[in-house]
Amino acid sequence: MTGWLKRGIYILLLAGVVSLAGILALLNRGTVELDLAFAEVSVSKPLALTVAFGLGWLFGLLCAGGALLKRRAAKKKSRQDAKGTAPAET
């Protein structure tokens, strides 16, 4: 796939997500009361949804990144073992 086509798909996907967020914000006006352990907060529903989706995205990104780093380390160790250049274990 060429670079401009991939970039265009990403831009369309981003525009769709932003549009969906805007539609959800317009349809869900009002506030919601959140009782946290240390305080009670009144936030707008669009803000609460945006923060929840953002935190979920960030958590998923961190989990995927950790899994990729673990796989990269295992692959590197496997290559070193195959070459016979692995550091000696004590």
Backbone as a chain_set.jsonl record, in Angstrom:
{"seq": "MTGWLKRGIYILLLAGVVSLAGILALLNRGTVELDLAFAEVSVSKPLALTVAFGLGWLFGLLCAGGALLKRRAAKKKSRQDAKGTAPAET", "coords": {"N": [[0.848, -1.17, 0.0], [0.585, 2.172, -0.835], [2.161, 5.144, 0.5], [0.632, 7.549, 0.535], [-1.96, 6.612, 0.256], [-2.352, 5.088, 2.562], [-2.068, 7.115, 4.463], [-4.277, 8.675, 3.768], [-6.378, 6.939, 4.452], [-6.008, 6.815, 7.226], [-6.56, 9.495, 7.872], [-9.265, 9.691, 7.103], [-10.363, 7.832, 8.902], [-9.761, 9.079, 11.358], [-11.272, 11.423, 11.027], [-13.822, 10.299, 11.018], [-14.002, 9.28, 13.64], [-13.811, 11.644, 15.147], [-16.103, 12.931, 14.208], [-18.083, 11.162, 15.137], [-17.684, 11.467, 17.885], [-18.463, 14.14, 18.146], [-21.187, 13.958, 17.448], [-22.127, 12.284, 19.512], [-21.642, 14.022, 21.64], [-23.476, 16.064, 21.104], [-25.904, 14.704, 21.314], [-26.006, 13.845, 23.941], [-26.44, 15.802, 26.067], [-26.135, 17.595, 29.154], [-25.453, 16.945, 32.663], [-23.512, 14.821, 34.787], [-23.284, 13.256, 37.914], [-20.453, 12.414, 39.68], [-19.252, 10.311, 42.119], [-16.438, 10.214, 43.576], [-13.852, 8.609, 45.5], [-12.716, 10.53, 47.124], [-13.962, 12.928, 46.585], [-16.907, 14.646, 45.367], [-18.021, 15.144, 42.107], [-19.332, 17.154, 39.525], [-19.789, 16.719, 36.233], [-19.937, 17.417, 32.694], [-21.719, 15.339, 30.412], [-20.603, 14.847, 27.772], [-17.887, 15.48, 28.262], [-17.226, 13.595, 30.238], [-17.585, 11.199, 28.772], [-15.635, 11.569, 26.774], [-13.259, 11.657, 28.282], [-13.335, 9.087, 29.409], [-13.195, 7.434, 27.095], [-10.714, 8.32, 26.136], [-8.941, 7.608, 28.225], [-9.283, 4.854, 28.145], [-8.277, 4.313, 25.587], [-5.614, 5.1, 25.955], [-4.803, 3.27, 27.944], [-5.071, 0.86, 26.514], [-3.144, 1.319, 24.534], [-0.803, 1.395, 26.075], [-0.787, -1.244, 27.07], [-0.586, -2.743, 24.684], [1.858, -1.755, 23.763], [3.586, -2.679, 25.769], [3.353, -5.447, 25.359], [4.409, -5.646, 22.778], [7.056, -4.803, 23.227], [7.919, -6.859, 24.889], [7.742, -9.021, 23.138], [9.621, -8.237, 21.225], [11.978, -8.332, 22.726], [12.092, -11.067, 23.291], [12.4, -12.071, 20.713], [14.879, -11.0, 20.028], [16.512, -12.285, 21.904], [16.185, -14.898, 21.052], [17.38, -14.799, 18.526], [20.019, -14.247, 19.305], [20.588, -16.579, 20.711], [20.472, -18.42, 18.626], [22.654, -17.643, 17.075], [24.64, -18.144, 18.826], [25.742, -16.253, 20.409], [24.862, -15.443, 22.83], [24.838, -13.842, 25.999], [26.742, -15.121, 28.716], [25.223, -16.925, 31.321], [25.16, -16.515, 34.807]], "CA": [[0.0, 0.0, 0.0], [1.425, 3.363, -0.92], [2.125, 6.009, 1.671], [-0.466, 8.527, 0.497], [-3.227, 5.904, 0.458], [-2.418, 4.753, 3.99], [-2.299, 8.373, 5.171], [-5.667, 9.054, 3.504], [-7.249, 6.068, 5.253], [-5.898, 7.271, 8.615], [-7.259, 10.774, 7.994], [-10.702, 9.387, 7.073], [-10.698, 7.176, 10.161], [-9.732, 10.109, 12.391], [-12.43, 12.294, 10.812], [-14.996, 9.548, 11.453], [-14.02, 9.218, 15.109], [-14.117, 12.988, 15.637], [-17.518, 13.166, 13.904], [-18.863, 10.359, 16.073], [-17.586, 12.12, 19.192], [-19.302, 15.339, 18.091], [-22.595, 13.534, 17.47], [-22.407, 11.838, 20.879], [-21.677, 15.198, 22.512], [-24.729, 16.779, 20.864], [-27.047, 13.899, 21.745], [-25.952, 13.558, 25.378], [-26.212, 17.021, 26.848], [-26.469, 17.47, 30.567], [-24.338, 16.657, 33.563], [-23.556, 13.574, 35.539], [-22.622, 13.371, 39.214], [-19.496, 11.347, 39.949], [-18.842, 10.242, 43.516], [-15.123, 9.609, 43.708], [-13.575, 8.263, 46.893], [-12.293, 11.695, 47.882], [-14.739, 14.128, 46.254], [-18.032, 14.526, 44.451], [-17.785, 16.036, 40.987], [-20.386, 17.251, 38.524], [-19.167, 16.949, 34.929], [-20.829, 17.264, 31.559], [-21.663, 13.989, 29.85], [-19.596, 14.726, 26.709], [-16.544, 15.467, 28.842], [-17.037, 12.3, 30.897], [-17.395, 10.19, 27.721], [-14.342, 11.804, 26.125], [-12.19, 11.236, 29.206], [-13.384, 7.624, 29.526], [-12.642, 6.859, 25.862], [-9.298, 8.656, 26.073], [-8.203, 6.764, 29.174], [-9.31, 3.488, 27.615], [-7.34, 4.26, 24.46], [-4.269, 5.17, 26.509], [-4.534, 1.99, 28.607], [-4.861, -0.124, 25.451], [-1.866, 1.614, 23.898], [0.253, 0.961, 26.995], [-0.774, -2.707, 27.104], [-0.056, -3.225, 23.401], [3.273, -1.411, 23.725], [4.294, -3.622, 26.637], [3.39, -6.753, 24.701], [5.347, -5.565, 21.659], [8.416, -4.769, 23.764], [8.237, -8.206, 25.386], [7.968, -9.883, 21.979], [10.879, -7.83, 20.603], [13.067, -8.846, 23.563], [12.156, -12.518, 23.103], [12.944, -12.321, 19.377], [16.305, -10.677, 20.078], [17.169, -13.356, 22.639], [16.153, -16.069, 20.196], [18.415, -14.614, 17.497], [21.322, -14.389, 19.939], [20.773, -17.999, 21.001], [20.715, -19.11, 17.359], [24.001, -17.307, 16.648], [25.571, -18.596, 19.837], [26.39, -15.095, 21.012], [24.119, -15.036, 24.014], [25.706, -13.636, 27.158], [26.798, -16.26, 29.637], [24.442, -16.759, 32.547], [25.917, -16.893, 36.006]], "C": [[0.898, 1.238, 0.0], [1.199, 4.271, 0.288], [0.954, 6.969, 1.683], [-1.804, 7.865, 0.716], [-3.42, 5.553, 1.93], [-2.717, 6.007, 4.813], [-3.746, 8.832, 4.983], [-6.653, 8.226, 4.317], [-7.214, 6.488, 6.715], [-6.652, 8.59, 8.834], [-8.763, 10.558, 7.986], [-11.163, 8.731, 8.373], [-10.738, 8.188, 11.308], [-10.936, 11.041, 12.262], [-13.714, 11.594, 11.257], [-15.112, 9.49, 12.967], [-14.379, 10.577, 15.696], [-15.586, 13.318, 15.379], [-18.418, 12.404, 14.866], [-18.837, 10.97, 17.47], [-18.457, 13.381, 19.233], [-20.782, 15.005, 18.156], [-22.987, 13.067, 18.869], [-22.504, 13.019, 21.839], [-22.986, 15.968, 22.339], [-25.945, 16.026, 21.391], [-27.111, 13.705, 23.26], [-25.606, 14.793, 26.182], [-26.64, 16.786, 28.291], [-25.241, 17.163, 31.384], [-24.572, 15.324, 34.26], [-22.769, 13.793, 36.832], [-21.714, 12.158, 39.412], [-19.08, 11.41, 41.406], [-17.528, 9.478, 43.574], [-14.869, 9.344, 45.183], [-13.265, 9.491, 47.74], [-13.094, 12.951, 47.594], [-15.926, 13.759, 45.383], [-17.86, 15.572, 43.367], [-18.988, 16.007, 40.059], [-19.732, 17.625, 37.201], [-20.2, 16.788, 33.825], [-20.65, 15.861, 30.972], [-20.653, 13.869, 28.706], [-18.168, 14.68, 27.241], [-16.253, 14.127, 29.508], [-16.812, 11.191, 29.867], [-16.031, 10.331, 27.057], [-13.194, 11.339, 27.004], [-12.162, 9.716, 29.332], [-12.803, 6.958, 28.288], [-11.15, 7.124, 25.756], [-8.456, 7.802, 27.002], [-8.178, 5.305, 28.716], [-8.341, 3.31, 26.468], [-5.902, 4.241, 24.969], [-3.878, 3.858, 27.191], [-4.275, 0.889, 27.572], [-3.531, 0.068, 24.756], [-0.707, 1.152, 24.776], [0.352, -0.56, 27.056], [-0.176, -3.285, 25.82], [1.434, -2.935, 23.296], [4.102, -2.349, 24.588], [4.421, -4.996, 26.008], [4.378, -6.744, 23.539], [6.79, -5.526, 22.143], [8.846, -6.145, 24.268], [8.548, -9.143, 24.215], [9.288, -9.544, 21.297], [12.067, -8.374, 21.395], [13.217, -10.35, 23.391], [12.759, -12.854, 21.744], [14.441, -12.061, 19.343], [17.077, -11.782, 20.794], [17.233, -14.62, 21.801], [17.22, -15.98, 19.1], [19.803, -14.789, 18.09], [21.61, -15.848, 20.262], [21.093, -18.776, 19.724], [22.125, -18.849, 16.848], [25.05, -17.836, 17.609], [26.313, -17.454, 20.51], [25.671, -14.608, 22.249], [25.086, -14.836, 25.172], [25.631, -14.822, 28.117], [26.01, -15.954, 30.886], [25.257, -17.227, 33.727], [25.015, -17.446, 37.065]], "O": [[1.86, 1.316, 0.764], [0.193, 4.175, 0.99], [0.341, 7.185, 2.728], [-2.704, 8.472, 1.297], [-4.513, 5.702, 2.476], [-3.52, 5.967, 5.745], [-4.372, 9.319, 5.925], [-7.649, 8.752, 4.815], [-8.25, 6.52, 7.379], [-7.303, 8.773, 9.863], [-9.475, 11.174, 8.779], [-12.239, 9.046, 8.881], [-11.651, 8.155, 12.134], [-11.55, 11.408, 13.263], [-14.602, 12.237, 11.816], [-16.205, 9.636, 13.514], [-15.165, 10.656, 16.64], [-16.246, 13.916, 16.229], [-19.409, 12.948, 15.354], [-19.856, 10.987, 18.16], [-19.11, 13.654, 20.239], [-21.546, 15.686, 18.84], [-24.06, 13.417, 19.361], [-23.34, 13.024, 22.742], [-23.543, 16.47, 23.315], [-26.904, 16.638, 21.86], [-28.183, 13.425, 23.796], [-24.6, 14.825, 26.891], [-27.417, 15.878, 28.585], [-24.126, 17.125, 30.865], [-25.683, 14.795, 34.301], [-21.72, 14.437, 36.831], [-22.163, 11.015, 39.322], [-18.61, 12.446, 41.877], [-17.513, 8.247, 43.615], [-15.622, 9.824, 46.03], [-13.523, 9.494, 48.944], [-12.928, 13.952, 48.291], [-15.951, 12.705, 44.747], [-17.588, 16.738, 43.653], [-19.588, 14.955, 39.837], [-19.183, 18.718, 37.062], [-21.211, 16.107, 33.998], [-19.566, 15.28, 31.032], [-19.91, 12.889, 28.658], [-17.335, 13.93, 26.732], [-15.159, 13.583, 29.36], [-15.948, 10.335, 30.06], [-15.351, 9.336, 26.806], [-12.259, 10.698, 26.523], [-11.087, 9.117, 29.358], [-12.009, 6.024, 28.401], [-10.396, 6.249, 25.332], [-7.387, 7.326, 26.621], [-7.175, 4.611, 28.88], [-7.66, 2.289, 26.373], [-5.073, 3.47, 24.486], [-2.751, 3.387, 27.033], [-3.361, 0.081, 27.74], [-2.857, -0.907, 24.423], [0.263, 0.582, 24.276], [1.454, -1.107, 27.089], [0.641, -4.204, 25.868], [2.196, -3.766, 22.8], [5.19, -2.767, 24.192], [5.467, -5.638, 26.106], [5.102, -7.717, 23.331], [7.661, -6.149, 21.536], [9.996, -6.546, 24.094], [9.478, -9.948, 24.276], [10.001, -10.438, 20.841], [13.05, -8.825, 20.809], [14.336, -10.861, 23.349], [13.534, -13.803, 21.623], [15.191, -12.804, 18.71], [18.159, -12.174, 20.357], [18.233, -15.338, 21.836], [17.882, -16.97, 18.789], [20.673, -15.402, 17.47], [22.741, -16.309, 20.107], [21.909, -19.698, 19.752], [22.736, -19.735, 16.249], [26.22, -17.962, 17.248], [27.373, -17.651, 21.104], [25.86, -13.466, 22.667], [26.053, -15.586, 25.307], [24.578, -15.435, 28.292], [26.11, -14.863, 31.446], [25.965, -18.231, 33.645], [25.483, -17.816, 38.143]]}, "num_chains": 1, "name": "protein.A"}
